[in-house]
Amino acid sequence: GWQAKKQTSDKVTNDEIDSIEAIARANGATAVKVSGAGGGGFIMMFVEPINKYQLVQCLSKEAGHVQDFQFSVNGAESWKA
């Protein structure tokens, strides 16, 4: 689906996103999901636990930062600090 979507417009992705996707896949990511737009988006990745450290190390050299998250059976949750 992602490959087809990229063909619909040259604004769907850019060289930085494509580079990060390539790095992620070369270092164990089996799924990559780009979400958001206008410089405020994020990229979610699925990686087997055995490959996580290597992937984080490689991505840490790129722009942005790596953020851990976890799924919740309750859907989206937030809290005030």
C-alpha positions as CSV (number, residue, x, y, z in Angstrom):
1,G,0.0,0.0,0.0
2,W,2.8,2.4,0.9
3,Q,4.6,1.9,-2.4
4,A,1.3,2.6,-4.3
5,K,0.6,5.7,-2.2
6,K,4.0,7.1,-2.9
7,Q,3.2,6.9,-6.6
8,T,0.1,9.1,-6.3
9,S,2.0,12.3,-5.5
10,D,5.6,13.5,-5.0
11,K,4.5,15.1,-1.7
12,V,3.6,11.8,0.1
13,T,7.2,11.3,1.1
14,N,10.6,12.9,0.8
15,D,14.3,11.8,0.7
16,E,14.6,11.9,4.5
17,I,11.6,9.7,5.1
18,D,12.8,7.3,2.4
19,S,16.3,7.1,3.9
20,I,14.9,6.4,7.4
21,E,12.7,3.7,6.0
22,A,15.6,2.1,4.2
23,I,17.8,2.2,7.3
24,A,15.0,0.8,9.4
25,R,14.3,-2.1,7.1
26,A,18.1,-2.8,6.7
27,N,18.3,-3.1,10.5
28,G,15.4,-5.4,11.3
29,A,12.2,-3.4,10.9
30,T,9.5,-5.6,9.3
31,A,6.9,-2.8,9.2
32,V,7.1,0.9,8.9
33,K,4.1,3.3,9.2
34,V,4.4,7.1,8.4
35,S,1.8,9.2,10.1
36,G,1.2,13.0,10.4
37,A,2.2,15.8,8.1
38,G,3.8,19.2,7.8
39,G,7.0,18.4,9.8
40,G,5.0,17.2,12.9
41,G,4.6,13.6,12.0
42,F,6.2,10.4,13.2
43,I,7.2,7.0,11.9
44,M,6.2,3.9,13.8
45,M,8.2,0.7,13.2
46,F,7.7,-2.9,14.2
47,V,10.9,-4.9,15.0
48,E,11.5,-8.2,16.6
49,P,12.9,-7.6,20.1
50,I,16.2,-9.3,19.2
51,N,16.8,-6.5,16.5
52,K,15.6,-3.5,18.6
53,Y,18.9,-2.4,20.0
54,Q,20.6,-2.5,16.6
55,L,17.7,-0.5,15.0
56,V,17.7,2.1,17.8
57,Q,21.5,2.6,17.5
58,C,21.2,3.1,13.8
59,L,18.2,5.5,14.0
60,S,19.8,7.5,16.8
61,K,22.3,8.8,14.3
62,E,19.5,10.3,12.2
63,A,17.4,13.4,12.7
64,G,14.6,13.1,15.3
65,H,14.5,10.8,18.2
66,V,13.5,7.3,19.1
67,Q,10.4,7.1,21.4
68,D,9.3,3.9,23.1
69,F,5.6,3.2,23.3
70,Q,3.3,0.4,24.2
71,F,-0.1,-0.7,23.2
72,S,-3.0,-0.5,25.6
73,V,-6.2,-2.6,25.7
74,N,-8.1,0.5,26.6
75,G,-7.2,2.4,23.4
76,A,-5.4,5.8,23.4
77,E,-4.6,6.9,27.0
78,S,-3.0,10.1,28.3
79,W,-2.5,11.8,31.6
80,K,-1.6,15.1,33.1
81,A,1.7,15.5,35.0
